[in-house]
Amino acid sequence: MKTKRTYQPMLDYRELGLFCEYEYCIEDLPLDHGDLSCPVWGHDCPGGIDKKKACGKTINDIPEKRIYRGKIKIIEGKVYKDER
């Protein structure tokens, strides 16, 4: 039997330069594009449907400095910035 993990909001996320209080764990959650799916990350919001509705953030709210627009390379399934 698989144990369900629970996640607590990181209330100081802004001071840490994060986009939301669950950014630290969002990749651990399902990517099923259902009612719980975050419109920014695509994964289910660990805060639940009420938190998702109250959040209201979209992909357009991501700070420009957080978006990497350079080239990348993929080596053995891992993504790296291409520094050439």
Buried (B, 14 or more C-beta within 10 A) or exposed (E): EEEEEEBEBBEEBEEEEBBBBBBBBBEEBEEEEEEBBBBBBBBBBBBEEEBBEEBEBEEEEEEEEEEEEEEEEEEEEEEEEEEE
